[in-house]
């Protein structure tokens, strides 16, 4: 059985901006490019490194628990609209 069916996930509407993805809880963090990362490479790399460090903390969450938590977040999509 597919996990989406098992968890009874609704169909999702695609949201087209990084800010909207974060605002709706689809992503946890957006690394800004301000407006072009190549023009400020050292600062962008520091921001990216910080984001990767934050992601590393997720490794301590058991896989199934993380998956169920993410599914619950997705289930709430659109509830504020």
C-alpha positions in Angstrom: 0.0 0.0 0.0 1.3 3.5 -0.8 2.0 5.7 2.2 -0.1 8.5 0.9 -3.1 6.2 0.8 -2.3 4.7 4.2 -2.1 8.2 5.8 -5.2 9.4 3.8 -3.3 12.4 2.4 -5.3 15.0 0.4 -4.2 16.1 -3.0 -1.9 19.1 -2.8 -2.0 22.3 -4.8 1.4 23.4 -6.0 2.6 26.7 -4.5 4.9 28.6 -6.7 7.2 30.6 -4.5 9.8 29.7 -1.9 8.2 32.1 0.6 4.8 30.6 0.1 6.2 27.1 0.6 7.6 28.2 3.9 4.5 30.1 4.9 2.4 27.0 4.3 4.7 24.7 6.1 5.8 22.7 3.1 9.5 23.6 3.7 11.1 24.4 7.0 13.7 26.9 5.7 14.4 28.9 2.6 18.0 30.0 1.9 17.8 33.4 0.4 19.8 34.2 -2.8 19.6 38.1 -2.3 19.0 38.3 -5.4 21.9 36.4 -6.9 23.9 34.0 -4.8 26.9 34.2 -7.1 27.2 37.9 -6.4 27.6 37.2 -2.7 29.0 33.7 -2.6 30.7 33.7 0.8 27.6 35.0 2.6 25.3 32.6 0.7 27.6 29.7 1.6 27.3 30.6 5.2 23.5 30.7 5.0 23.5 27.4 3.2 25.8 25.8 5.8 23.5 27.0 8.6 20.5 25.4 6.8 22.4 22.1 6.3 23.3 22.1 10.0 19.6 22.5 10.9 18.8 19.6 8.6 21.4 17.4 10.3 19.4 17.6 13.5 16.5 15.8 11.7 18.6 12.7 11.6 17.9 12.1 15.2 14.1 11.8 14.5 13.1 8.1 13.8 12.1 7.7 10.2 8.5 6.7 10.7 7.9 9.5 13.2 9.4 12.1 10.8 7.2 10.8 8.0 4.0 10.8 10.0 4.8 14.4 11.2 5.4 15.6 7.7 2.1 14.0 6.5 0.3 15.8 9.3 1.8 19.1 8.2 0.7 18.4 4.6 -2.8 17.4 5.7 -3.2 20.9 7.3 -2.3 22.6 4.0 -5.0 25.1 3.0 -6.6 25.1 6.4 -5.8 28.7 6.9 -7.2 29.7 3.5 
